[in-house]
Each structure stands twice: as structure tokens, then as C-alpha cells.
Amino acid sequence: MKIATTTSDFSSYTSDALMASRYIKRAGFKYIDYGFGDDFAKSVGFFSNDYDGWLKKLKKYMEKSSVKYVQAHSPMGRPIVKDDEQSAFIEGTKLCVKACADLGVENIVVHSGYDSGLSKEETFEKNRRFYLEILKYAEEFGVNILTENFNKMCIPDLFWIDNATDLLELIKYVDHPLFHACFDIGHANLQEMPQHEELAILGKHVKAIHVQDNLGDDDYHLAPFFGTTNFDSVMKGLKDVDYKGYFTFEACNIMVPGPRRRSFEESDLLLNPPLGLKIKAESLIYEIGKTILGAYGMFEE
């Protein structure tokens, strides 16, 4: 299995996914998950006024550096809530699908939506409508749309798809050949069910994973072994379902980024860990992935 990580690892250092890719390359990674969040939020990259020029830059970088974009994550939004931002979000998600096709990326994670006061049935139906609109567009490009198990929340009057059973039910309800699952390991650690059992429920639908860890009480997005996840259970589950995708990290908070740190008005010199230190931490993430996969004879360069 090949190891990848997300451009979002460097969102606190740059909104330029190409620069983030260069940092990731310096840390030892060859395979990258393109996070469209900064592009969408800041109108840069694929959401700038020069889509073709940006694509050309990325392709040139891939050719020269031997780096490959292998997975993607769409921007965060509220896909089933009708408001002034919904239309732009849906059209933006479609643009991400096109960008994936242009980059040669087969799988993009697109979160399901939720809203207070909706029943499970209403939540499923509204998500079905949202996903089918995206999937109809994705058919033109052959890109898989992956729905993800959320982190666990207990909020009254809110249905939130946070476990494998409900995730599989949604996949079957939408019922489209390009609609599958991304299994988030850190989110699953917030559940009681062992991870190999959750993976067995999703089976062949697991087309991508997010590798991260936590202490079982909140969604910290730490690196493996910095939390309580049992990675033997994870690896058994991946082997049992014959998982063929990438071992893709989403451990952005191996060192907590500046926006999540308490403020201090007199100085911000250490608000973010220095870039060189962050790249070293990114290298550690790669070595952790290599260690986990190597223990099971599954590591690939």
C-alpha cells in the first residue's frame, strides 16, 4: 500500500496547494491528496480566474518531481441547507470533480449534509438529491464520489452519519455505481465498535481512507500512536476487505496549527510551529505510515 497525505497539512503556512505539495515532497511523500478547501474559500488555484493555467502548473510539477495526486477532498459546506451559499457550493463541488478528472484522480471525498430538526429519513432523502446531482455530473468523468463517516457528536434533534452501518445504508439508498465510502479511522475511534468490524460492514465500498488518531473523546486529527486507536484492528480490517487504495493521512494536527491556538496580542512568533519543524513532523508521519504498513508486509514505495 502506498502512503499519501493531504495538502491541507500546510493550510496554516500557505493557501497555495502547489507550495504545500512541495513541502510534502520534502517530507518524503510521493502521493498527495488534493484538498480543495483553500482553493474554494480564497478563490485561488482551481477557483482562481485561471483554471487552465493552474492545471498546467500542477501537471508540470508532477512531471518534474514524480509526485502524483491520487485522492481529493471537496470543500466543506452545507449541501442540504437551502441558503444563499448552497448554489455556489454545489457548483464548486462539480468544479472539483472536473479538476480531479484533469489531474487523473479517481476518488474525491464529498461530505454528506445535515440540519437540525431533520429525521434520519429526511436527512437521507435530502442527501440523496444532493449526491445524485453531483454523481450525474461525475458520470461525464468517471470520478468516484466518496461519502465519509463523520466524527461522533451528540446534539439533540440532529441526525449525523457517524458510523459504518448508517454510512452503508446511505450508499445503498443513493444506489449509484460511482458512489462509495471513505473510511475515516480517527472518526471510527470515537465509536465503540472495533474498526475491523466497521470496515467489514462497508466491505467493497471502501475506496479510500483517512488515517488519523485521537484519544477517543474528540476529533483531534493526530498522527497514529499519538492517540488510542488500535491499528492492528485497522490493518486486519483493511486486509479482510482487500482494500486497494492509498494509506492517506489526515493527521493535520500532529502539531496544532496557529488558528487553533490561544491568542497572545503582544507576539505571534510561535503561533505556528516554524515551517522547518512542521516539515520534520510531516516526515515523522510518513515514517509512522511506513512502520504500520511494514509490520503487515503491505508497504509499497
Secondary structure as GFF3:
##gff-version 3
##sequence-region A 1 301
A	DSSP	beta_strand	3	6	.	.	.	ID=ss1
A	DSSP	three_ten_helix	7	10	.	.	.	ID=ss2
A	DSSP	alpha_helix	17	26	.	.	.	ID=ss3
A	DSSP	beta_strand	31	35	.	.	.	ID=ss4
A	DSSP	alpha_helix	37	42	.	.	.	ID=ss5
A	DSSP	three_ten_helix	45	47	.	.	.	ID=ss6
A	DSSP	alpha_helix	51	65	.	.	.	ID=ss7
A	DSSP	beta_strand	68	73	.	.	.	ID=ss8
A	DSSP	alpha_helix	86	103	.	.	.	ID=ss9
A	DSSP	beta_strand	107	109	.	.	.	ID=ss10
A	DSSP	alpha_helix	120	138	.	.	.	ID=ss11
A	DSSP	beta_strand	144	148	.	.	.	ID=ss12
A	DSSP	alpha_helix	164	174	.	.	.	ID=ss13
A	DSSP	beta_strand	179	184	.	.	.	ID=ss14
A	DSSP	alpha_helix	185	188	.	.	.	ID=ss15
A	DSSP	alpha_helix	195	202	.	.	.	ID=ss16
A	DSSP	three_ten_helix	203	205	.	.	.	ID=ss17
A	DSSP	beta_strand	206	210	.	.	.	ID=ss18
A	DSSP	alpha_helix	231	240	.	.	.	ID=ss19
A	DSSP	beta_strand	247	249	.	.	.	ID=ss20
A	DSSP	three_ten_helix	258	260	.	.	.	ID=ss21
A	DSSP	alpha_helix	275	295	.	.	.	ID=ss22
###
